[in-house]
Amino acid sequence: MRISVNWLREYVSFSLSPQELAERLTMAGFEVESIEDRRTWADGVVVGEIVAAAPHPNADKLQVCTVNVGAHEPLHIVCGAANARAGLRVAVATVGTYLPNIDLKIRATKLRGERSEGMLCSLAELGLEKTSEGIHELGGEPALGSDVRPLLGLDDIILDVTSTANRADALSLIGIAREVAALLGTTVKLPVVSLPPVPAGPSLAIAEAKACPAYRGTLLRNVRVGPSPEWLQRRLQGVGIRPVSNVVDVTNWILWEWGQPLHAFDADTLGDPLAIGVRLAKAGETLTTLDGKERTLTNQNLVIAAADRPAAWRGVMGGRSHRGAGCHGQRVFGSRVVRAGSDSALGEGPGTPHRSLGPL
């Protein structure tokens, strides 16, 4: 599991270096397979603004950009990105910078007869994407000449931690934070959430209480599906998760933070009135899952059903037709299967099936 040191510090305070933290976790029975110092990926890359972009006199696909990086004199940088234009704030690799993800040291040079004093960077060149269509466009108005790394989540260190089979409690940021707090004799700072009043939700029927003792969900209205905020995208990318949309990304955020899988449905595809059921599939029922494959289910497969039709294969994969990422309306049904042993934490007696469609 990839652990962001910056993210971990939000839950537990410590002064250990990443190497010392890795050693303490290793001595506690975990295996730290690698330490990824993302700060080295953009050391020397700063915020710049393209003041002017003129066609290269000797090359049709190149532009000669005048770039302000907050220094006394602007830089002249030759760029081949189609989206380079005046007024754009970008990541500028200055002369002397080494970009390890593409094994390139930036030097002052001439390209087709025009001097170039740096490089305008794409996310691929900074190690954040496999491929990029053009240079990365920075949002807002970050200070010219400032370090670009905090803006891109590259001021972080990632530990790749493996826990043993008996430590499922450590398969989350909160779980690792608790372990670190125990090792150092300090306390965990858990996120504080205040919930607004939640109106009564749709009906829920659990037909297989032994297979699924608890299921909870919330119907969210007036949802606008779109890209997640930049900070959330960078946080997920740091731990190896590809951002999809705000609805999907927040479920992955909670999964990594708490170790609690969530699933978001497009509620407008689940039928009206909304009626959710948890049952075993009927032999021969089919479900097209998120990967686009049609699955033929057996009577041993547990499904989440809407209007008695399978909407998700419980614990395996959601249905493609009901995915929250493709939501076109304004209603999202978010749900979770409550793990065994967590009943008392939710205010219920052990073994009592939850049929709540209140807060997640």
VOGU-3710 file (C-alpha; in Angstrom, 3 decimals, decimal comma):
1> mrisvnwlre> 0,000/0,000/0,000  1,347/3,413/-0,979  1,494/5,778/1,993  1,874/9,522/1,434  3,999/10,983/4,230  2,291/14,383/3,891  -1,140/12,765/4,067  -0,073/10,630/7,040  1,060/13,742/8,945  -2,523/15,036/8,876
11> yvsfslspqe> -3,486/12,217/11,263  -0,384/11,813/13,423  2,485/14,155/14,269  6,044/12,846/14,054  9,528/14,240/13,487  11,053/11,070/12,052  12,632/11,229/8,627  10,994/8,985/6,000  13,915/6,563/6,350  13,527/6,451/10,152
21> laerltmagf> 9,768/5,992/9,800  10,336/3,106/7,387  12,725/1,493/9,850  10,266/1,790/12,755  7,472/0,265/10,659  9,761/-2,541/9,535  10,707/-3,361/13,134  6,994/-3,406/13,994  6,370/-6,197/11,483  5,610/-4,314/8,287
31> evesiedrrt> 7,661/-4,452/5,116  8,568/-1,148/3,503  9,406/-2,161/-0,055  10,464/1,251/-1,340  10,766/4,946/-0,499  9,814/7,192/-3,417  11,073/10,741/-3,033  8,856/12,685/-5,419  10,595/15,943/-4,460  13,454/15,019/-6,792
41> wadgvvvgei> 11,127/14,826/-9,795  10,831/18,611/-10,180  13,713/20,082/-8,187  14,431/23,359/-9,990  11,063/23,610/-11,737  9,354/26,944/-11,054  6,175/28,792/-11,964  6,448/30,930/-15,075  4,118/32,967/-17,261  4,303/33,007/-21,028
51> vaaaphpnad> 4,447/36,693/-21,903  4,622/36,164/-25,657  4,618/33,202/-28,045  5,808/33,780/-31,604  6,192/31,282/-34,466  9,698/29,905/-34,823  11,246/31,421/-37,946  12,804/28,115/-39,020  10,289/25,476/-37,863  6,544/25,263/-38,508
61> klqvctvnvg> 5,678/23,326/-35,339  7,786/25,276/-32,854  7,201/28,528/-31,007  9,639/30,909/-29,393  8,203/31,828/-25,991  9,168/34,727/-23,763  8,671/33,499/-20,202  8,615/35,506/-16,978  9,878/33,465/-14,013  10,150/36,370/-11,611
71> aheplhivcg> 13,808/37,088/-12,465  15,295/40,366/-13,712  15,181/39,178/-17,312  12,631/36,910/-19,011  13,695/33,588/-20,462  13,531/32,673/-24,135  12,330/29,095/-24,491  11,607/27,162/-27,675  8,508/24,995/-27,236  6,710/22,534/-29,473
81> aanaraglrv> 3,457/22,271/-27,488  0,391/23,363/-29,425  -1,245/24,839/-26,303  1,608/27,254/-25,503  0,182/30,787/-25,595  0,569/34,188/-23,992  -0,938/34,590/-20,518  -0,519/30,935/-19,541  1,128/30,016/-16,222  3,264/26,940/-16,643
91> avatvgtylp> 5,909/24,740/-15,015  9,357/25,877/-16,194  12,426/23,680/-15,833  15,275/26,164/-15,552  18,823/25,634/-16,777  20,622/23,113/-14,555  17,452/21,230/-13,594  17,527/17,435/-13,884  14,259/15,652/-14,716  14,772/12,032/-13,613
101> nidlkiratk> 11,573/10,672/-15,163  12,868/11,442/-18,650  16,574/11,377/-17,728  17,177/14,901/-19,008  19,333/17,727/-17,684  18,257/21,147/-18,913  20,970/23,156/-20,631  20,978/26,426/-22,526  21,049/25,554/-26,194  19,972/26,594/-29,670
111> lrgersegml> 17,064/24,923/-31,467  16,924/25,606/-35,177  18,957/28,740/-34,660  16,952/30,182/-31,736  18,336/30,137/-28,207  16,375/28,198/-25,584  16,981/28,760/-21,872  14,786/26,161/-20,247  11,860/23,870/-20,850  8,100/24,237/-20,482
121> cslaelglek> 6,962/20,991/-18,862  4,103/18,585/-19,370  2,865/16,314/-16,591  4,471/13,344/-18,351  7,874/15,006/-18,169  7,330/15,523/-14,436  6,361/11,885/-13,895  2,674/12,494/-13,163  1,206/11,003/-16,361  2,310/8,402/-18,880
131> tsegihelgg> 1,564/10,667/-21,832  0,537/14,312/-22,163  -0,943/16,233/-25,075  0,829/19,488/-24,222  2,416/21,529/-21,472  0,579/21,627/-18,158  -1,560/24,699/-17,567  -1,394/25,817/-13,943  -4,651/27,049/-12,474  -5,054/30,296/-10,560
141> epalgsdvrp> -2,236/32,805/-10,269  0,630/31,150/-8,356  3,594/33,419/-7,642  6,053/33,685/-10,502  9,351/31,986/-9,725  7,886/29,946/-6,854  8,520/26,236/-6,478  6,015/24,309/-8,587  6,215/21,121/-6,501  3,597/21,974/-3,832
151> llglddiild> 1,143/22,828/-6,626  1,544/19,381/-8,201  1,847/17,184/-5,120  5,562/16,744/-5,755  6,592/17,943/-2,293  5,850/14,477/-0,898  7,495/11,143/-0,148  5,690/7,844/-0,698  6,323/4,682/1,328  5,264/1,396/-0,247
161> vtstanrada> 4,183/-0,594/2,824  3,113/-4,236/2,914  1,281/-5,573/5,963  0,906/-9,179/7,004  -2,330/-11,097/6,498  -3,383/-10,630/10,124  -3,129/-6,828/9,949  -6,117/-5,865/7,815  -6,565/-2,955/10,234  -3,444/-1,395/8,715
171> lsligiarev> -4,713/-1,321/5,128  -5,503/2,395/5,260  -3,938/5,744/6,112  -5,841/5,819/9,411  -4,636/2,294/10,211  -0,995/3,216/9,594  -1,480/6,452/11,571  -2,717/4,426/14,548  0,327/2,159/14,258  2,709/5,117/14,140
181> aallgttvkl> 0,966/6,730/17,120  1,328/3,508/19,107  5,015/3,223/18,216  5,745/6,811/19,205  3,407/7,074/22,191  1,354/9,866/20,683  -2,278/10,256/19,592  -4,185/10,020/16,325  -6,048/13,040/14,982  -9,104/11,574/13,301
191> pvvslppvpa> -11,051/13,640/10,750  -13,993/15,463/12,304  -17,137/15,422/10,194  -20,390/17,195/10,930  -23,363/15,764/9,078  -26,425/17,774/8,108  -29,841/16,251/8,795  -30,449/13,464/6,306  -34,022/12,882/5,133  -35,456/9,404/4,935
201> gpslaiaeak> -34,006/7,589/1,946  -35,230/4,868/-0,381  -36,308/1,452/0,817  -33,749/-1,278/1,452  -34,214/-5,023/1,802  -31,410/-7,420/2,767  -32,417/-10,922/1,739  -29,099/-12,542/2,725  -28,188/-11,252/6,182  -25,490/-13,905/6,663
211> acpayrgtll> -23,704/-13,002/3,444  -24,237/-9,270/3,955  -25,027/-8,396/7,562  -24,961/-4,650/6,947  -25,479/-2,268/4,045  -25,705/1,506/4,215  -26,304/4,198/1,670  -27,164/7,827/1,146  -28,999/9,495/-1,710  -27,263/12,738/-2,719
221> rnvrvgpspe> -29,222/15,288/-4,706  -28,147/18,306/-6,767  -24,809/16,697/-7,622  -22,732/18,192/-10,430  -20,364/15,570/-11,816  -17,038/16,914/-13,071  -13,283/16,858/-12,452  -12,099/16,763/-8,848  -10,224/19,700/-7,341  -6,553/19,718/-8,252
231> wlqrrlqgvg> -5,450/18,873/-4,682  -7,583/15,724/-4,623  -6,348/14,579/-8,024  -2,727/15,013/-6,944  -3,327/13,215/-3,647  -4,818/10,206/-5,426  -2,107/10,163/-8,080  0,500/10,128/-5,328  -0,821/6,826/-3,995  -1,266/5,343/-7,466
241> irpvsnvvdv> -4,962/5,965/-8,148  -6,082/7,487/-11,454  -8,497/10,401/-10,992  -11,835/9,844/-12,783  -14,402/12,369/-11,556  -15,375/14,063/-8,303  -17,933/11,347/-7,504  -15,557/8,424/-8,071  -12,514/10,182/-6,631  -14,152/10,892/-3,285
251> tnwilwewgq> -15,024/7,190/-2,899  -11,383/6,266/-3,589  -10,226/8,952/-1,160  -12,338/7,413/1,632  -11,169/3,931/0,643  -7,511/4,945/1,032  -8,143/6,996/4,161  -10,309/4,533/6,092  -9,952/1,223/4,222  -13,715/1,296/3,627
261> plhafdadtl> -14,808/0,464/0,068  -17,605/2,662/-1,260  -19,560/2,573/-4,484  -21,422/5,391/-6,201  -24,397/4,754/-8,459  -26,134/7,071/-10,885  -29,436/7,115/-8,994  -31,391/8,184/-12,076  -30,654/4,783/-13,657  -31,819/2,733/-10,659
271> gdplaigvrl> -35,540/3,167/-11,148  -38,222/5,335/-9,589  -39,168/4,896/-6,813  -35,677/3,879/-5,716  -35,740/0,446/-4,074  -32,413/-1,188/-3,147  -31,986/-4,863/-2,337  -29,124/-7,164/-1,377  -29,676/-10,730/-2,535  -28,087/-13,716/-4,208
281> akagetlttl> -28,234/-13,646/-7,977  -30,608/-15,834/-9,866  -28,844/-18,454/-11,973  -28,328/-17,092/-15,468  -28,804/-13,412/-14,592  -26,371/-11,156/-16,386  -24,599/-7,941/-15,414  -22,348/-5,777/-17,572  -19,615/-4,631/-15,194  -17,503/-1,466/-15,209
291> dgkertltnq> -14,886/-3,082/-17,451  -17,499/-3,524/-20,191  -17,709/-7,316/-19,856  -21,065/-9,090/-19,584  -20,976/-11,454/-16,618  -23,257/-14,452/-16,253  -24,005/-14,775/-12,556  -24,674/-17,866/-10,461  -26,823/-18,290/-7,392  -23,666/-18,023/-5,289
301> nlviaaadrp> -22,978/-14,419/-6,360  -24,226/-11,653/-4,085  -25,615/-8,633/-5,905  -26,852/-5,169/-5,076  -30,150/-4,901/-6,904  -32,310/-1,938/-7,881  -35,931/-2,623/-8,829  -34,888/-6,289/-8,440  -32,325/-6,016/-11,275  -28,592/-6,463/-10,541
311> aawrgvmggr> -26,820/-3,098/-10,340  -23,516/-4,283/-8,858  -21,678/-7,507/-8,077  -21,162/-7,068/-4,349  -17,510/-6,891/-3,364  -16,303/-7,419/-6,937  -17,389/-4,697/-9,365  -20,166/-2,250/-10,098  -22,506/-2,290/-13,055  -21,543/-0,210/-16,082
321> shrgagchgq> -25,034/1,139/-16,700  -25,306/2,605/-13,192  -21,799/3,954/-12,617  -21,484/7,234/-10,763  -18,675/8,316/-13,089  -21,120/8,421/-15,981  -23,876/10,186/-14,072  -25,832/12,521/-16,356  -28,454/13,584/-13,821  -28,082/15,259/-10,433
331> rvfgsrvvra> -28,679/12,314/-8,109  -25,997/9,957/-6,810  -26,599/6,978/-4,526  -23,480/6,305/-2,459  -23,261/3,021/-0,559  -21,049/0,794/1,510  -21,109/-2,710/2,892  -20,350/-2,459/6,626  -17,547/-4,820/7,550  -18,029/-7,643/9,998
341> gsdsalgegp> -17,162/-6,613/13,524  -17,905/-2,932/12,965  -21,521/-3,086/14,146  -20,905/-1,684/17,610  -18,976/1,250/16,159  -22,132/2,193/14,327  -24,290/2,064/17,419  -25,887/-1,343/16,853  -25,650/-4,594/18,685  -23,317/-7,270/17,317
351> gtphrslgpl> -24,828/-9,273/14,483  -27,746/-6,902/13,926  -28,282/-6,418/10,174  -28,144/-2,749/9,156  -30,831/-1,654/6,758  -30,098/2,024/7,075  -30,048/4,368/4,120  -28,922/7,272/6,269  -25,420/8,736/6,485  -22,548/6,628/5,199
//
